[in-house]
């Protein structure tokens, strides 16, 4: 079975066990595919990249809500009355 590896960098589980920080830092801030028997088992994603990914996911969720509501009737409100 062939599986796509969605990163430029990859490391084996043995390499990860031997030196986790070396593997994590080996891709200069990009994710690293951790392979088990030449198949991706999981991705090691640096904190900064993960935070950026989560921000992007949140933006997409908010966009979906905005698209869903764009044709709804608007209600005028006075901020002083809130």
C-alpha positions as CSV (number, residue, x, y, z in Angstrom):
1,X,0.0,0.0,0.0
2,X,1.3,3.4,-0.9
3,X,0.8,6.4,1.3
4,X,1.5,10.0,0.6
5,X,3.9,11.8,2.8
6,X,2.7,15.4,3.2
7,X,6.1,16.9,4.3
8,X,9.5,17.6,2.8
9,X,11.2,15.9,5.8
10,X,10.8,12.5,7.3
11,X,12.4,10.5,10.1
12,X,12.0,7.0,11.4
13,X,10.6,6.2,14.8
14,X,14.0,4.9,15.8
15,X,15.5,8.3,15.0
16,X,12.8,10.0,17.0
17,X,13.4,7.7,20.0
18,X,17.2,8.4,19.8
19,X,17.0,12.2,19.7
20,X,13.5,13.7,19.6
21,X,14.6,17.3,19.6
22,X,17.0,16.7,16.7
23,X,14.1,15.3,14.6
24,X,11.7,18.1,15.7
25,X,14.3,20.8,14.7
26,X,15.5,19.0,11.5
27,X,13.0,20.6,9.2
28,X,13.6,24.3,10.2
29,X,10.1,24.8,11.6
30,X,8.2,22.7,9.1
31,X,6.4,19.4,10.1
32,X,8.3,16.1,10.0
33,X,6.7,12.9,9.0
34,X,7.6,10.1,11.5
35,X,7.6,6.8,9.7
36,X,7.0,3.3,10.9
37,X,8.0,0.7,8.4
38,X,8.2,3.4,5.7
39,X,4.6,4.5,6.3
40,X,3.8,7.8,8.0
41,X,2.7,7.0,11.6
42,X,2.2,10.7,12.6
43,X,3.6,14.2,12.0
44,X,5.8,16.0,14.4
45,X,4.6,19.7,14.1
46,X,6.5,22.5,15.8
47,X,4.4,24.6,18.2
48,X,4.6,27.7,16.0
49,X,3.4,25.8,12.9
50,X,0.6,24.2,14.9
51,X,-0.6,27.5,16.2
52,X,-0.6,28.9,12.7
53,X,-2.5,25.9,11.5
54,X,-5.1,26.3,14.3
55,X,-5.5,30.0,13.5
56,X,-6.1,29.1,9.8
57,X,-8.7,26.4,10.8
58,X,-10.5,29.0,13.0
59,X,-10.5,31.5,10.2
60,X,-12.1,28.9,7.8
61,X,-14.7,28.1,10.4
62,X,-15.6,31.8,10.9
63,X,-15.7,32.2,7.1
64,X,-18.2,29.3,6.9
65,X,-20.4,31.0,9.5
66,X,-20.2,34.3,7.8
67,X,-21.1,32.7,4.4
68,X,-24.0,31.0,6.0
69,X,-25.3,34.2,7.6
70,X,-24.6,36.6,4.8
71,X,-28.2,36.5,3.4
72,X,-29.9,36.8,6.8
73,X,-31.9,39.9,7.6
74,X,-29.8,42.4,9.6
75,X,-31.1,44.0,12.8
76,X,-30.2,47.6,13.7
77,X,-28.9,48.1,17.2
78,X,-27.7,51.1,19.2
79,X,-24.6,50.3,21.2
80,X,-25.7,52.6,24.0
81,X,-28.9,50.4,24.4
82,X,-26.9,47.2,24.8
